[in-house]
Amino acid sequence: MLSINKLNQYYGESHTLWDLTVDIESGSCTVLMGRNGVGKTTLLECIMGLLPICSGSILYQEQELTKQAAELRARSGIGYVPQGRQIFPLLTVEENLRIGLGATRSDTKEIPELVFQLFPVLQEMLGRRGGDLSGGQQQQLAIGRALVLRPDLLILDEPTEGIQPNIVQEIGQIIKKINKEFGLTVLLVEQKLPFARMVADNFFIMDRGRCVESGAISQLNEHMVKEYLTV
């Protein structure tokens, strides 16, 4: 579904992504791992068109993305939940969700019922301002806003960051449900190893802007953890 080939990216004179090559299979849940500063968020922002690339290709459903504007990538069926959630704190829950409708491929301008099936608390709080929600509720709102697009691929950048433990488990179950029951392909950045093992089918590890390990999540061993993930 998503094929990244020999991707290179620079911040000024700093070379951040080095000939990065990785494939995300349709219907899979893939976790991207690595220590802070290795280029994980940079890669996601390149996929979404938020950062320019120097060379390489990004194919989504066999269509080249690198020349497409960011808003067109959303319309092509990619939902994105950025690190830190980035909801609009002064807008209501409903207004936050409806913002996503502007980029949907569908003719309908109604919030999909799926959002409220997965996150009933959002329906209960439609009139509440986003900034008044708890961290876990804000994360649910951010995921819900991405799902308004009715995407085929959902990208999440550290969805458990700053979330209380009981809500972390709930977010994990929702990601699994989105992937297994509703058939969305999922790519997520995650630092918590138990969470990654719970939700993912596959993994790849980045180090210094390169993909250094990949495989089925069952193949993620202690040597890899010690070499590339332990702080």
TORVO-806940 format. One line per 5 residues: their letters; for each residue y, x, z of C-alpha. Coordinates in pm, 1 decimal, m for minus. Example, Ala and Ser with C-alpha at 12.3 -4.5 7.8 and 13.67 -1.06 7.14 Angstrom:
as> m450.0,1230.0,780.0 ~ m106.0,1367.0,714.0
END
This chain:
mlsin> 0.0,0.0,0.0 ~ 242.3,279.1,92.9 ~ 200.5,623.8,m57.9 ~ 431.7,911.3,34.7 ~ 395.6,1224.8,m175.0
klnqy> 556.6,1567.2,m119.6 ~ 859.7,1421.8,56.0 ~ 1139.5,1664.2,145.8 ~ 1452.3,1578.3,342.3 ~ 1744.1,1777.1,483.1
ygesh> 2008.7,1725.6,751.6 ~ 2279.2,1952.7,619.0 ~ 2105.2,2288.8,586.4 ~ 1823.4,2190.9,822.0 ~ 1496.7,2116.8,640.1
tlwdl> 1348.4,1822.1,835.6 ~ 1058.1,1694.4,621.6 ~ 840.6,1948.5,439.6 ~ 627.0,1829.5,145.8 ~ 511.3,1536.4,358.9
tvdie> 220.3,1346.6,206.5 ~ 50.6,1044.9,363.5 ~ m109.3,716.4,252.5 ~ m100.8,387.0,444.5 ~ m388.7,159.9,348.9
sgsct> m331.1,m209.9,288.0 ~ m434.9,m417.0,588.7 ~ m446.9,m120.2,825.4 ~ m261.0,m44.7,1146.0 ~ m154.6,319.6,1136.8
vlmgr> 12.9,507.5,1419.3 ~ 245.4,801.7,1355.3 ~ 245.3,1048.7,1644.1 ~ 407.1,1377.0,1738.9 ~ 641.1,1531.8,1992.0
ngvgk> 1010.4,1450.0,1999.1 ~ 1210.0,1599.8,1715.6 ~ 928.2,1650.2,1462.8 ~ 1072.8,1402.9,1210.1 ~ 900.8,1071.5,1285.3
ttlle> 1210.9,852.3,1286.5 ~ 1352.4,1051.1,996.0 ~ 1045.0,960.7,791.5 ~ 1079.9,589.8,871.3 ~ 1448.5,595.5,781.1
cimgl> 1365.2,762.3,450.4 ~ 1109.7,488.7,378.2 ~ 1372.4,223.9,452.1 ~ 1643.1,392.1,243.9 ~ 1864.2,468.5,542.4
lpics> 1848.5,843.4,475.8 ~ 1854.2,1020.1,137.8 ~ 1563.5,1238.4,33.0 ~ 1578.9,1567.9,m153.0 ~ 1254.0,1536.1,m349.0
gsily> 921.1,1357.7,m353.3 ~ 817.4,996.6,m401.4 ~ 764.2,684.9,m191.0 ~ 545.1,425.3,m361.2 ~ 519.7,77.0,m211.1
qeqel> 264.8,m146.3,m381.7 ~ 280.6,99.4,m674.2 ~ 658.8,61.3,m709.7 ~ 887.0,362.8,m661.1 ~ 1126.4,303.8,m371.0
tkqaa> 1335.5,618.8,m373.4 ~ 1599.7,478.9,m610.7 ~ 1619.3,138.0,m441.3 ~ 1896.6,39.3,m201.9 ~ 1792.1,m31.6,156.2
elrar> 1848.1,m407.9,126.5 ~ 1619.9,m423.5,m176.3 ~ 1343.2,m253.8,19.5 ~ 1360.6,m531.2,277.5 ~ 1345.4,m792.0,0.4
sgigy> 1037.1,m621.1,m141.7 ~ 844.5,m713.3,172.5 ~ 903.2,m438.5,429.4 ~ 1003.7,m542.9,780.7 ~ 1157.4,m274.7,1003.2
vpqgr> 1201.8,m266.8,1381.1 ~ 1415.6,39.3,1459.7 ~ 1402.0,251.1,1772.7 ~ 1613.0,96.2,2046.2 ~ 1568.2,m251.7,1894.2
qifpl> 1931.1,m277.3,1768.8 ~ 1966.5,m649.5,1818.3 ~ 2314.1,m803.5,1824.1 ~ 2387.1,m850.5,2197.3 ~ 2673.9,m1098.9,2157.8
ltvee> 2485.2,m1324.2,1914.8 ~ 2236.6,m1584.5,2030.5 ~ 1862.6,m1547.2,1979.3 ~ 1879.6,m1798.9,1695.3 ~ 2170.3,m1615.9,1529.2
nlrig> 1983.0,m1285.1,1555.2 ~ 1679.1,m1439.8,1388.0 ~ 1882.1,m1609.2,1115.2 ~ 2042.8,m1279.7,1017.2 ~ 1702.5,m1177.0,883.5
lgatr> 1694.6,m1478.5,652.5 ~ 1959.9,m1317.8,433.3 ~ 1708.1,m1062.6,308.3 ~ 1402.3,m1285.7,276.9 ~ 1214.7,m1322.9,m50.7
sdtke> 1152.5,m1692.3,18.9 ~ 1375.0,m1976.8,m99.4 ~ 1354.0,m2143.0,240.6 ~ 1619.3,m2056.9,494.9 ~ 1428.9,m2169.8,800.5
ipelv> 1289.4,m1939.3,1066.8 ~ 911.7,m1916.2,1007.2 ~ 701.3,m2101.4,1261.2 ~ 493.6,m1784.2,1297.5 ~ 779.2,m1625.9,1493.7
fqlfp> 762.6,m1895.0,1759.9 ~ 382.1,m1897.6,1761.4 ~ 385.1,m1528.9,1849.4 ~ 691.8,m1539.3,2075.0 ~ 725.8,m1883.9,2238.6
vlqem> 984.0,m1740.4,2477.7 ~ 1224.3,m1699.9,2184.0 ~ 1209.8,m2071.0,2108.0 ~ 1288.7,m2144.2,2471.5 ~ 1590.8,m1909.9,2459.5
lgrrg> 1739.6,m1987.6,2118.6 ~ 2084.1,m2046.5,2265.6 ~ 2087.7,m1742.7,2492.6 ~ 2274.8,m1428.7,2392.1 ~ 2058.8,m1135.3,2288.3
gdlsg> 2224.7,m905.5,2539.6 ~ 2118.9,m1133.0,2824.4 ~ 1747.6,m1092.1,2750.2 ~ 1521.3,m847.3,2930.5 ~ 1409.1,m532.6,2749.5
gqqqq> 1073.4,m686.4,2666.9 ~ 1233.5,m1005.7,2537.3 ~ 1473.7,m802.9,2323.9 ~ 1178.6,m618.9,2171.9 ~ 1012.4,m950.8,2093.5
laigr> 1338.1,m1064.8,1932.8 ~ 1356.5,m747.2,1723.1 ~ 998.8,m795.7,1599.7 ~ 1065.4,m1163.9,1539.0 ~ 1374.1,m1079.4,1333.6
alvlr> 1163.2,m848.5,1113.7 ~ 897.8,m1118.5,1071.2 ~ 1160.0,m1365.5,948.0 ~ 1143.2,m1167.3,621.4 ~ 778.2,m1270.6,583.2
pdlli> 689.3,m904.6,517.0 ~ 364.7,m756.7,392.0 ~ 435.1,m426.7,570.6 ~ 578.4,m408.8,923.1 ~ 723.4,m76.3,1043.6
ldept> 795.4,m30.0,1415.7 ~ 963.5,270.9,1573.9 ~ 841.6,315.0,1934.1 ~ 800.2,m55.8,2016.0 ~ 700.9,17.8,2378.7
egiqp> 1000.6,237.2,2462.8 ~ 1174.3,115.8,2779.1 ~ 939.0,m181.5,2822.1 ~ 778.4,m276.0,3153.5 ~ 398.7,m215.0,3163.2
nivqe> 287.9,m578.5,3161.7 ~ 498.2,m648.8,2853.0 ~ 363.5,m333.7,2684.1 ~ 17.3,m490.1,2688.6 ~ 156.9,m814.1,2550.1
igqii> 335.9,m631.0,2268.0 ~ 8.9,m452.8,2188.4 ~ m182.3,m777.7,2163.2 ~ 85.5,m923.2,1935.8 ~ 73.7,m621.4,1704.1
kkink> m304.8,m652.6,1683.1 ~ m273.0,m1023.9,1608.7 ~ m11.6,m963.6,1337.7 ~ m241.4,m705.7,1180.8 ~ m586.9,m859.9,1219.6
efglt> m522.7,m1234.1,1210.4 ~ m220.8,m1255.1,980.9 ~ m310.1,m960.1,759.8 ~ 12.6,m760.5,779.7 ~ m11.0,m387.5,725.6
vllve> 145.5,m209.1,1023.3 ~ 293.1,138.8,1057.2 ~ 424.0,232.4,1400.4 ~ 560.0,535.8,1579.1 ~ 417.4,555.3,1929.9
qklpf> 416.7,812.3,2209.8 ~ 180.3,633.7,2450.2 ~ m172.1,748.8,2367.8 ~ m359.6,457.0,2533.7 ~ m141.1,209.6,2345.1
armva> m200.6,391.1,2017.3 ~ m575.9,386.7,2070.6 ~ m560.9,15.0,2155.0 ~ m376.7,m106.5,1844.6 ~ m435.0,144.6,1563.2
dnffi> m710.3,190.3,1305.9 ~ m574.8,520.3,1174.5 ~ m338.1,794.8,1284.3 ~ m141.7,1083.8,1149.7 ~ 33.7,1351.7,1348.9
mdrgr> 354.0,1526.9,1251.0 ~ 465.5,1870.8,1361.7 ~ 784.4,2042.1,1242.0 ~ 829.1,1794.9,960.8 ~ 475.3,1821.8,827.0
cvesg> 164.3,1606.2,851.1 ~ m84.4,1827.6,1036.5 ~ m369.0,1589.7,1129.1 ~ m486.3,1245.6,1016.7 ~ m789.3,1020.7,1024.4
aisql> m946.3,722.3,1195.4 ~ m814.2,670.4,1547.9 ~ m1164.7,744.2,1680.5 ~ m1125.6,1097.7,1541.3 ~ m815.6,1171.0,1750.0
nehmv> m961.2,1430.0,1987.1 ~ m844.4,1623.0,2291.5 ~ m778.0,1938.8,2091.9 ~ m527.6,1751.7,1872.2 ~ m370.5,1589.6,2176.9
keylt> m325.9,1923.8,2351.3 ~ m207.7,2105.7,2038.8 ~ 43.0,1852.9,1905.5 ~ 112.3,1574.6,2157.2 ~ 111.6,1714.6,2510.8
v> 458.9,1798.1,2638.2
END
